[in-house]
Amino acid sequence: MAWLTRFLTAVAFLAVGVIFSPETFGSISDGSISPILSTSIKLAHLLCFATAWGTALWVTFIGGILMFKYLPRHQFGNLQSKMFPAYFSMVGVCCAVSAAAFGYMHPWKSATTTEKYQLGFLVSAFAFNLINLFVFTPMTIEVISFSSIPCSS
């Protein structure tokens, strides 16, 4: 029954996103793409951005703190070593889709200064996330696995 609840919740959020898409609030398309494609791209940007933002807030301020407080050190380290790659992969995909959708809807040559800043911030968030995934995560996992080996004296 839990999967049905999650599925219906996802469908409800999708419906709300379609209803309250930026197209509804007067975002004017230049007419080069169809309104359905435009709405779909804006919805993909919104959902991916919200997913990345919500995941980052949850892992940083709720999940991570609770795990740190209530799990033994070795279990916390093992969980983090499994969770970090999945977390950074998911946030990376969401950042990539969000930046691509925003860049497609606001081409660089016709974008305003504000839109250029927004696209720059989205691309830099994606780049920093990739650095976390491919540089710092392996280093962190190595340190966690090294510190969990008992010392023999």
Secondary structure as UniProt FT lines:
FT   HELIX           2..19
FT   TURN            22..26
FT   HELIX           35..57
FT   HELIX           58..63
FT   HELIX           64..70
FT   HELIX           73..105
FT   HELIX           108..110
FT   HELIX           113..131
FT   HELIX           132..136
FT   HELIX           137..147
//
